[in-house]
């Protein structure tokens, strides 16, 4: 038990030091926020909320007390909030129950994204499908049916891409664009949204939070149904794989993710100013973590106002 506590306490103490650095803040033509009336209970609620939203669990007593203390010492300063959030998003030190904060956050994003695109399909469904396809590949090879062999191998790869996206995201080998792309481009998504007509409408709705225009629908439908090369989202695409890549690498996708995260985190539509302010850095680094950090560090999310 004492050894387990060391895994929690030691890195937390190291982190606490990062929140106590002196910093001079200049605020032009504005009054510094007054947080003197923010109760300890409200600060603790903020800590609990970020743990739930980022890691999918409550903070332990040690975590809640430690981070609450740090926030109070820093007088709830924005920089300390961001340090805590960044710590939970990226820290890879082993922790009992989580493996690491980064691991827990990646699992959380993976689960939310599966719920968003494929109705939360369990990993077991994917593994079973991979196994069934493996058997089908053996039979097709015995029968000399090379077309089915390649078809089944491609389907296996699509299932595997979904399963591996969690680990690859955790290790920063892919970003949220690629995770979203594989969630759309797999047989489960095809079953949920049967035929090309439904697929195109669903892909726009799920990834961009809107329906396609008539022209967008026509081009996307021809790409997916007939493999007709078309210019879409500033790229050329001639099949479903290329369409999904173009969709999730588009500026429209980046804007939609900002809007989606505001809905998820603060249950409202962001203003145009908020979207404009966050769009350029997000479109540059493609890191959904930067948007999450921005939203979770606000007074609105923390309910400190």
C-alpha positions as CSV (number, residue, x, y, z in Angstrom):
1,X,0.0,0.0,0.0
2,X,2.8,2.4,0.9
3,X,4.5,1.7,-2.4
4,X,1.3,2.4,-4.3
5,X,0.9,5.7,-2.5
6,X,4.4,6.7,-3.5
7,X,3.4,6.3,-7.2
8,X,0.7,8.9,-6.5
9,X,2.3,11.3,-4.1
10,X,5.8,11.6,-5.5
11,X,4.8,12.8,-9.1
12,X,2.1,14.9,-7.6
13,X,4.6,16.8,-5.4
14,X,6.8,17.3,-8.5
15,X,3.8,18.7,-10.4
16,X,2.9,21.0,-7.5
17,X,6.2,22.8,-7.9
18,X,5.3,23.7,-11.4
19,X,2.2,25.6,-10.2
20,X,4.1,27.7,-7.7
21,X,6.4,29.6,-10.0
22,X,6.2,33.3,-9.6
23,X,4.7,35.1,-12.6
24,X,3.9,38.7,-13.4
25,X,0.5,39.1,-15.0
26,X,-0.4,42.3,-17.0
27,X,-4.0,42.9,-17.8
28,X,-4.6,46.0,-19.9
29,X,-7.9,48.0,-19.5
30,X,-9.4,45.2,-17.4
31,X,-9.8,44.2,-13.8
32,X,-8.2,41.0,-12.5
33,X,-10.8,38.5,-11.6
34,X,-11.6,38.3,-7.8
35,X,-11.6,34.7,-6.7
36,X,-11.6,35.3,-2.9
37,X,-15.2,34.2,-2.6
38,X,-14.7,30.9,-4.4
39,X,-15.3,28.2,-1.8
40,X,-13.1,25.2,-1.3
41,X,-16.0,23.0,-2.2
42,X,-16.4,24.7,-5.6
43,X,-12.6,24.2,-6.3
44,X,-12.9,20.6,-5.3
45,X,-15.9,20.2,-7.6
46,X,-13.8,21.7,-10.5
47,X,-11.0,19.1,-9.8
48,X,-13.6,16.3,-9.8
49,X,-15.1,17.5,-13.0
50,X,-11.9,17.6,-15.0
51,X,-11.0,14.1,-13.8
52,X,-14.4,12.8,-14.9
53,X,-14.3,14.6,-18.3
54,X,-10.7,13.8,-19.0
55,X,-10.2,10.4,-17.4
56,X,-13.7,9.1,-17.0
57,X,-13.4,8.7,-13.2
58,X,-13.5,10.6,-9.9
59,X,-10.3,12.0,-8.5
60,X,-9.0,10.1,-5.5
61,X,-8.9,11.8,-2.1
62,X,-5.2,12.3,-2.5
63,X,-5.6,13.8,-6.0
64,X,-8.5,16.0,-5.0
65,X,-6.8,17.4,-1.9
66,X,-3.5,17.9,-3.7
67,X,-4.8,19.7,-6.8
68,X,-7.3,21.8,-4.8
69,X,-4.4,22.9,-2.5
70,X,-2.3,23.9,-5.5
71,X,-5.1,25.9,-7.1
72,X,-5.7,27.7,-3.9
73,X,-2.0,28.6,-3.5
74,X,-2.0,29.8,-7.1
75,X,-5.2,31.8,-6.4
76,X,-6.9,29.9,-9.2
77,X,-4.7,31.4,-11.8
78,X,-5.2,30.4,-15.3
79,X,-1.7,29.1,-15.7
80,X,-2.1,26.6,-12.8
81,X,-5.4,25.3,-14.2
82,X,-3.7,24.8,-17.5
83,X,-0.8,23.0,-15.9
84,X,-3.1,20.6,-14.1
85,X,-5.1,19.9,-17.3
86,X,-1.9,19.4,-19.3
87,X,-0.6,17.1,-16.7
88,X,-3.8,14.9,-16.9
89,X,-3.7,14.9,-20.7
90,X,0.0,13.9,-21.2
91,X,1.6,12.5,-18.1
92,X,2.8,8.9,-18.8
93,X,4.1,7.9,-15.4
94,X,2.6,4.6,-14.2
95,X,-0.4,5.0,-11.8
96,X,-2.3,2.2,-10.1
97,X,-5.7,1.8,-11.9
98,X,-5.0,4.1,-14.8
99,X,-1.7,2.7,-16.2
100,X,-1.0,6.4,-16.7
101,X,-3.1,9.6,-17.0
102,X,-2.3,9.7,-20.7
103,X,-3.5,6.1,-21.0
104,X,-6.8,6.9,-19.2
105,X,-7.4,10.0,-21.3
106,X,-6.8,8.1,-24.6
107,X,-9.2,5.5,-23.5
108,X,-11.7,8.2,-22.7
109,X,-11.4,9.8,-26.1
110,X,-11.5,6.4,-27.8
111,X,-14.8,5.6,-26.0
112,X,-16.4,8.9,-26.7
113,X,-15.4,8.8,-30.3
114,X,-16.8,5.2,-30.7
115,X,-20.1,6.4,-29.2
116,X,-20.1,9.4,-31.6
117,X,-19.5,7.4,-34.8
118,X,-20.3,3.8,-34.3
119,X,-22.9,3.7,-31.4
120,X,-20.2,2.6,-28.9
121,X,-19.6,-0.8,-30.5
122,X,-17.6,-3.0,-28.1
123,X,-14.1,-4.0,-29.0
124,X,-15.2,-7.6,-28.7
125,X,-17.3,-7.2,-31.8
126,X,-14.3,-6.0,-33.7
127,X,-12.1,-8.9,-32.5
128,X,-14.8,-11.4,-33.4
129,X,-15.2,-10.0,-36.8
130,X,-11.4,-10.1,-37.4
131,X,-11.4,-13.8,-36.3
132,X,-14.3,-14.6,-38.6
133,X,-12.6,-12.9,-41.5
134,X,-9.4,-14.9,-40.8
135,X,-11.4,-18.1,-41.2
136,X,-13.0,-16.7,-44.4
137,X,-9.5,-15.9,-45.8
138,X,-8.4,-19.5,-45.2
139,X,-11.4,-20.9,-47.0
140,X,-11.1,-18.4,-49.9
141,X,-7.5,-19.4,-50.4
142,X,-8.4,-23.1,-50.4
143,X,-11.0,-22.3,-53.0
144,X,-8.6,-20.1,-55.0
145,X,-10.8,-17.1,-54.7
146,X,-8.2,-14.3,-54.7
147,X,-10.8,-11.5,-54.9
148,X,-12.4,-12.6,-51.6
149,X,-9.0,-13.0,-50.0
150,X,-8.1,-9.4,-50.7
151,X,-11.6,-8.2,-49.8
152,X,-11.5,-9.9,-46.4
153,X,-7.9,-8.7,-45.7
154,X,-9.0,-5.1,-46.4
155,X,-11.9,-5.6,-44.0
156,X,-9.6,-7.0,-41.3
157,X,-7.4,-4.0,-41.7
158,X,-10.3,-1.6,-41.2
159,X,-11.3,-3.4,-38.0
160,X,-7.7,-3.4,-36.8
161,X,-7.3,0.3,-37.5
162,X,-10.2,1.1,-35.2
163,X,-8.8,-1.0,-32.4
164,X,-5.2,0.3,-32.7
165,X,-6.3,3.9,-32.9
166,X,-6.4,4.2,-29.1
167,X,-2.8,3.1,-28.6
168,X,-1.6,5.1,-31.6
169,X,-3.4,8.2,-30.3
170,X,-1.9,7.7,-26.9
171,X,1.6,7.5,-28.3
172,X,1.0,10.6,-30.6
173,X,1.5,8.4,-33.7
174,X,-1.9,9.8,-35.0
175,X,-4.1,12.7,-34.0
176,X,-7.9,13.0,-33.7
177,X,-8.2,13.4,-37.5
178,X,-7.0,9.8,-38.1
179,X,-9.0,8.4,-35.2
180,X,-12.1,9.9,-36.7
181,X,-11.3,8.7,-40.2
182,X,-11.0,5.0,-39.1
183,X,-14.2,5.3,-37.1
184,X,-16.0,6.3,-40.3
185,X,-14.2,3.9,-42.6
186,X,-15.0,0.4,-41.3
187,X,-17.7,-2.2,-41.8
188,X,-19.5,-1.4,-38.5
189,X,-20.1,2.2,-39.7
190,X,-21.3,0.8,-43.1
191,X,-23.9,-1.5,-41.4
192,X,-25.2,1.4,-39.3
193,X,-25.4,3.7,-42.3
194,X,-26.3,1.2,-45.1
195,X,-25.7,2.2,-48.8
196,X,-23.8,5.1,-50.2
197,X,-26.7,7.6,-49.8
198,X,-26.9,7.1,-46.1
199,X,-23.1,6.9,-45.7
200,X,-22.5,10.3,-47.3
201,X,-25.2,12.0,-45.2
202,X,-24.0,10.3,-42.0
203,X,-20.3,11.1,-42.6
204,X,-21.1,14.8,-43.0
205,X,-23.4,14.9,-40.0
206,X,-21.1,13.0,-37.7
207,X,-17.8,14.6,-38.7
208,X,-18.9,18.1,-39.7
209,X,-22.1,18.5,-37.7
210,X,-24.1,19.4,-40.9
211,X,-25.7,18.0,-44.0
212,X,-23.8,18.2,-47.3
213,X,-24.9,20.7,-50.0
214,X,-26.4,19.2,-53.1
215,X,-23.1,19.6,-55.0
216,X,-21.1,18.1,-52.1
217,X,-23.4,15.2,-51.9
218,X,-23.2,14.5,-55.6
219,X,-19.4,14.5,-55.7
220,X,-19.1,12.4,-52.5
221,X,-21.7,9.9,-53.7
222,X,-19.9,9.5,-57.1
223,X,-16.6,9.0,-55.3
224,X,-17.9,6.3,-53.0
225,X,-20.4,4.6,-55.2
226,X,-18.6,4.7,-58.5
227,X,-15.0,5.5,-57.7
228,X,-15.3,8.6,-59.9
229,X,-12.4,11.1,-59.1
230,X,-13.7,14.4,-57.7
231,X,-12.2,17.5,-56.1
232,X,-13.6,17.7,-52.5
233,X,-12.4,19.6,-49.4
234,X,-9.5,20.9,-51.5
235,X,-8.2,17.4,-52.4
236,X,-8.8,14.8,-55.1
237,X,-10.5,11.6,-54.0
238,X,-11.5,8.6,-56.0
239,X,-12.6,6.0,-53.3
240,X,-14.0,5.8,-49.8
241,X,-10.5,5.8,-48.2
242,X,-9.5,9.0,-49.9
243,X,-12.9,10.6,-49.2
244,X,-12.6,9.9,-45.4
245,X,-9.1,11.3,-45.4
246,X,-10.1,14.4,-47.2
247,X,-13.1,14.8,-44.9
248,X,-11.2,14.6,-41.7
249,X,-8.3,16.7,-42.8
250,X,-10.5,19.6,-44.0
251,X,-10.8,23.0,-42.4
252,X,-14.5,22.2,-42.0
253,X,-13.6,19.2,-39.8
254,X,-11.4,21.3,-37.6
255,X,-14.1,23.9,-37.1
256,X,-16.6,21.2,-36.3
257,X,-14.4,19.6,-33.6
258,X,-14.2,23.0,-31.8
259,X,-17.9,23.3,-31.9
260,X,-18.4,19.6,-30.8
261,X,-16.1,20.0,-27.8
262,X,-18.0,23.1,-26.6
263,X,-21.2,21.1,-26.8
264,X,-19.5,18.2,-24.9
265,X,-17.7,20.3,-22.2
266,X,-19.9,23.3,-21.6
267,X,-23.2,22.3,-23.3
268,X,-23.4,25.3,-25.6
269,X,-22.6,26.6,-29.1
270,X,-19.3,28.6,-29.2
271,X,-19.4,32.1,-30.4
272,X,-17.8,32.9,-33.8
273,X,-15.1,34.8,-31.9
274,X,-14.3,31.7,-29.9
275,X,-14.1,29.5,-33.0
276,X,-11.9,32.0,-34.9
277,X,-9.5,32.3,-31.9
278,X,-9.1,28.6,-31.6
279,X,-9.2,27.6,-35.2
280,X,-5.7,28.6,-36.4
281,X,-3.7,27.0,-33.7
282,X,-5.8,23.8,-33.9
283,X,-5.6,23.7,-37.7
284,X,-1.8,24.1,-37.4
285,X,-1.0,21.4,-34.8
286,X,-4.2,19.3,-35.1
287,X,-4.1,18.5,-31.4
288,X,-7.5,18.2,-29.9
289,X,-5.9,18.4,-26.5
290,X,-5.1,22.1,-27.0
291,X,-8.9,22.8,-27.5
292,X,-9.7,20.7,-24.4
293,X,-7.1,22.6,-22.4
294,X,-8.5,25.9,-23.5
295,X,-12.1,25.1,-22.6
296,X,-11.4,23.4,-19.3
297,X,-9.3,26.2,-18.0
298,X,-12.1,28.8,-18.4
299,X,-14.1,30.4,-15.5
300,X,-17.2,29.2,-17.3
301,X,-16.2,25.6,-17.2
302,X,-14.8,25.8,-13.7
303,X,-17.9,27.8,-12.5
304,X,-15.7,30.3,-10.7
305,X,-17.6,33.4,-11.9
